[in-house]
Amino acid sequence: MRVNTDNNGLAKSPSGKQRSALANLGVKKYPWLVVALLWFVALLNYMDRQMLSTMRPSMMVDIEELASAANFGRLMAIFLWIYALMSPISGLIADRLNRKWLIIGSLFIWSSVTFLMAFATNFEQLYALRAMMGISEAFYIPAGLSLIADYHQGKTRSIAIGFHTTGIYLGQALGGFGAVVAGNFSWHTTFHIFGLIGIVYCLILILFLREKKAYYTDNKKQSLKMEFSGMGKALLILLSNIAFWVILFYFSAPSLPGWATKNWLPTLFSDTLGIDMMQAGPMATITIALASLVGVLSGGFLSDKWVQKNLKGRIFTGVIGLGLTIPALLFLAFGHNLVAIVSGALCFGLGFGMFDVNSMPILCQFVASRYRATAYGLMNLAGISAGAVITNVLGKSLDAGNFKRDFALMAVVVVIAIVLNLTVLKPKYVDYPPAP
């Protein structure tokens, strides 16, 4: 695919209409408007997927199949597996198409699916809709993060992604209140309300969101063969890069305890402290969410400052975050009182937030802009697959009475990721040069 660049290898300026729109908003302020616009998309992305997990009691009155825990597990699992498998495909597409319209299309489809879930009358309909949600939501994160990375260069990249990530964590937390809305109204109304909010928000994005690639394709249509050839080239470039494999492992390793805490922390709180799940659930999710919010903001700020003085500053910040998760896992696994368990949850949330916010910025030091959405899609595939596997393993471990031991053993994988990061990753740039 040919690109349209200037003598420095950078993309030519936007069209006259685009320049006019950006001038009206303020060139310096617009990149932050992009973060603000996508922050709400991230919130909806995680809230719409999360709220189903708390609405089972309300829904199983009308859909009897949900009374079976096995059926409900299948309903939750289909989203994860499809989301994981679609992530590399969505990344490849985002690197080759206009990300603005990809984001809007993704939001419109998953919001429409959320709206339609209110009309489901049986398990099969819910299962099909949940699968469609997995497909549509997979297109957002690679496109959204790569767009923010192109708008924000070295000095603001991590903190910009940090602000965006707070939308993800807040969406997870608010999704837990789906049961409250369903209890005061109905589960049908809950899906209707949040589905309509997303559909209407698409209009805001149409008016204000703008694409900005570090390279621009010409207007000549490419043949299907050429498009597949370009996708194959992107995968070959990424998979032949040793640094990318290390980043892939770096992203996947913390996903094991990351997904384990999302899915099993309420159970751990309840069993260890001897409290009802009605208390354990909010206590666990709110503790992790608040600590993660602090982690992404502090980690983003520290990383942006550190990388200006040392090219490994982002890597060091991520390693500090990963290091905090190690004692956190031990506290959570072997703590016997409220102070130990809450301290572990706070430490894990803080550390995971610092790690999470630097994943894309570290990737940007080793991968050119035109391949970043593809790369992040592959990272999503690895991370979510790891999460799906560990969720199943810990379920069996709980039945066998080995849950706490196996929960603590995940710290070993984190240590390996830290060692590989410090020894193998040696960045030469704050921002990898544009690909030809």
N, C-alpha and C positions, 0 to 999 in steps of 0.2 A: 504494500500500500504506500503510495507517495504522500509526502507531507509537504506543507507549505510553511517554510521557515525563513528567517532572516539570516544574515551572514554569520551570526553567532550560534546558529542552531536552535534558536528559540522561535516559538510560534509568532506569526505576524499579528498585528493588533486586531481587535474585533472590528466588526462592521460599524458604519456610521450610526445606525440605529442603536446598536449595543453601546457604543461610546456615549451616546446621548443619555441613555438610560442610566448608565453607570455614573455619569457626571451629575445627574439629578440626585442620586443617592449619596454621592461622595465616594470617590475612588478608594480612599483609605478606609472608609467605614463599611463599604459593601461586603468585603470578605467576612466581617463579623455579622452582617445581616444574613449571609449564607449560613453561618453557624446557627444563628437564631432560628432561621426557617427550618433547618434540618433537625434542630433540637426537638422540636415538637413532633416531627415525623418519627424520630427515634423513640420518643415517649409512646406514641401510638403503636409503633412496631412491637414493643415489648409488652405494653399494657393489653393489647388485643390478644396476644398469644397466651399471656399469663392468667388472665381472669377466669378462663375456663376451669383452671385447677381448683379454684375456690367455690365454684358454683355447682359442683356435683350434687350436693344434697337437695338443692332446689330443682335441678333438672331431672333427677331420677324419679321424681313424683310423676312426671309426664312421660319420661322415656325410661322404661323399666330396665332395659339392658344395662344402664349405667349403675345399677345396684351392684353389679359384679365388678369387683376391683380389677379382675383380669381384663375385662372389656375397657374399663377406664384407662388402664395402663396401655392397652393397644391404641386407644385414642390419642394419648399423649405421645406415644412412641412414633406414630406415623408421621407426625409433624417433624420430629427431630431427624429421622432418617431421610425424609425427602428434602428437608432444609439442607442437610449436610451434603447430599448427593447433587443438589442443584447449585450449590455455592460456587464450584469451579466454573460451571457453565455460565452462571450469571456474571462472574468476574470477566470471563472471556468476552461476553457480549458488551459489558460496560466499557471495556477498553476500546471497543470499536464503534459504539453508537453514542448518540447524545445522551449524557447521563441525566440531564434535566427531565427529559421525557420518560426515561427509564424509571426514575424515582417516582414521578407522578403516576405512571402506569402501575407500578408496584403498589403504591399507596391506595390507588383507586380500587384495584382488584382485591387486596386483602381487606379493605374496609367494606367493600360490597359483600365479600364472603362473611365477614362479621355480622353485617346486617341480615344476610340470608339465614344465618344460623338460628335466628329467632323463629324461623318458620319450620325448622326441622321437627319431624314427628317420630323418627326412629333412629336407631344407632347407625344404620348404613348411611343415612343422609349426613349425619354429623361426621362420620368417618371420611366421607368423600370431601366435605367442605374443609375439614381439618387438613386433608392432604393438599387441597388447592391453596390453603393458607401457607403451607410449607413452601410451595413453589413460588408464590408471589412475594412472600416476605424475604426469601433468599436473595432477591434482586436488589434489596435496598442497601445493606451494609457495605458491600464492596464498592458500589457506585457512590454512596454518600461519603464514605471515608476518603476515597480517592479524590473526590471533588473538593472536599475541605483541604486535603493535602496540597492540591494544585493552587488553591487560593491563598494558603498560608505557607510561607517559606520558613527557613530555619528558626527565626526569632520568635515566631508565634505558633508554630505547627503543633507542638505538644499541648499547649494550653488551650488552643482552639479545639483540638480533638478531645481534650479533657472536658471542656464545657459541653460538647456534644454528648460525651459518654455519660454525663450526669443525667441527661434525658433518658438514657437506657436504664440506669439504676432507679430513677424515679418512676419510670414506667413499670418496672418489676414490682416496686413497692405498691403503687396504686392499683396494679392488677390484682393484688391481694384483697382489695376492697370490693371486688366484683360481687362477692357474696352479700355484702352490706347493701349494695344497690338492689340486688335481686331480692333480698329480704324485705326491703321497703316498698318495692314495686313488683317486679317479676323478672325472671331470667330472660323472657322475651324482650321486655322493655330495655334491659341492660344492653343486649346485643344491638337493638335498634339504635339506641342513643349513641354508642361509641362507633358504630358503623357509619352513621350519618355524619358525625363530627369529621371523620377521615375523608369522606366523600366531598364535603364542603371545603375542607382545607386544601384539596387539590386545586381549587380555583385560586387560592392565595399563591400557591407555588407557580401556577401558570403565569400569573401577573408579575411576580417578583424574582423568581429563581432564574439564574443565567448559567449556562455552561461555560467552562473555562478549561480547555485542555492545554497541556504544555506542547502540544503538536496539533496541527489541523489537517484533516484530510481534504483532498480536492473534491470537486463536485462530480467527478467522473464515477459512474457506478461500477462497482467491482463485481466480477462474476462470482457465483457461488463457490467455484473451485478456488478462486483467489482468496476468498474469505476464509475457507477452511485451511488453506495453505498458511495464511497469516496467523490463524489460531494455533496451528501446529508449530509454527516458528516460535510463538510466544511461550508455549509449553516447553519446547526444547531449550530455549534460552534460560528459563527459570530452573528447570530440572537439571541443567548442567552446571548450575551455580552452587558450589559447596556452601557458601554463606546462606543461601536460601534454605537449604536443607537444615542447617543449624537453627535458623529463624523458625522454620516449620516445627522443629522439635521444641524450641523455646516456647512457641505458642501452644503446642499440644500438651506439654508436661503439666503446666499449671491448670489446664482444662480438667485434668483428672480431679484434683481437690476442688476446683471451681464448681464443676457440675455436681460433685458429691455434696458440697455445702448447700447448693441450691435445692437439691432434691431430698437430702437426708438430715440437714441441720435441725429442722423442727422436731424430728424424731429423736435426735440425740439430746436436744434440750429437754424434751418430755421425759425420756427414760432416765437421764442422769439426775435431773432435778426433781423427778417425781411429780410433775405438774401436768395438768390437762392440756391437750393439743390446742384448745381454744386460747390458752395463754402462751403456750410454747411457740406456736406458729408466728403470731405477730412479733413476739420478743425476738425470735431468731432473724426474721426477715428485716425488721426495722434496724436492728443492731448492725447487720451486715451492710444494709443500704446506706446508712448514715456514715459508717466508716469508709465505705467505698467512695462516696461523694468527696470526702476529705482527701482520700488517696489520689483520685484522678486530678483534682485541682492542684494539690501540692506537688504531685509527681509531674504534672504538665509544666508548672512554673519552674521547678528545679531543673528539669530536663532542658528546657529552652535556654536557661541561663548557663548551664554546665556545658552544653554542646558548643557554645560560643568560645569557650576557653579550652575545651578538650573534645576532640571528635568522638571519643567514646563516652561522652557525658550521658547520652541517652541510654546506652548500654548499662553504664554504672547505676543510673537511676532505676532501670528495670530490675537489675540484680538486687538492689536494696529492697525493692518491693517483694521480689521472690524470697529473699532472705527472711523477711518478716513472716511469711506464710509457714516457715518451718516450725518455729516455736508455737505458732498458732495451732497447727495441726496436733501437736503434742498436748497443748492445753485442752483442746476440744476432745481429744481421745481419752485422756487420762485424768482430767479435772473432775473433782467430786463435789464442787460447790458452785454457787452462783457467781462468785467473783472470778474463779478460774475459767468457767465456761464463757462468761461475757467478755472477759479479757481476751480469750482466744478468738472469739468472733470479731471483736473490734480490731485486733491485730491482723487477722486474716483479711478483713474487708479493706483496711488501710493498705496492706501490702499488695493485695490483688488489684486494687485501683491503680496503684503506682505502676504495676506491671502492665495492666490493660491499656492504659493511656499511651504507653510508649511502643506498642506493637507496630502500628502503622508508621510512626516517625522513624523507628529503627529500620523498618522495611525500606523506607524512602532513601536511606543511606546506601542501599545495596542494589536497588531495582529502579530502573528508569520509569518515568511517569506513565508511559503508554502500556506498561505491563503490571501496574500496581493493583488494579482491580482484579485481574486474573490471579495474581499472587495471593491477595487476601482471600479470594474465593477458595483457593487450595488450602489456605490456613484454616478457614472456617470448616472445610470438609474434615481436616485432621482433628481439629479441636472438638467439634461437636460429636464426631464419631467416637473419640476418646471418652467424651462425657456419657454417651449412650452406653458404652461398654462398662464403664465404672459404676454407673447406676445399677446395672444388672448384677455386676459382681458383688457390690455391697449389699444388695437385696438378699443374695444367697448367703453372704457372710453373716448377715443379721440372723437368718434362720439357723445358721450353724453355731452362733454364739461367739463369732470372731470379729464382730463389727469394729470395735474400738481398736483392736490390734491392726486390722487391715486399713482402717482409716488413717492411723499414724504412719503406716508404711509408705503412704503416698509421698511423704517428705523425701524419700530416697530419690524418686524421679525428679523432684524439684532440685535437689542438690546436683544431679547430673546435668540438668539444664543450665544451672548457674556456671558450672565448670566449663561446659562447652562454649557458653556465651563469652566468658572472660578470655578463653584461650584461642578460639577460632575467629571470632568476629573482630576484624581490624578495618574499620571504615576509613576511606580516603576522602570522603566528601560529607558535608552537612546535608546536601541534597544531590542525589545522583544525577549526572548530566543527562539531558534529553537523549532518547534513542534516535538514531538516524531513520 
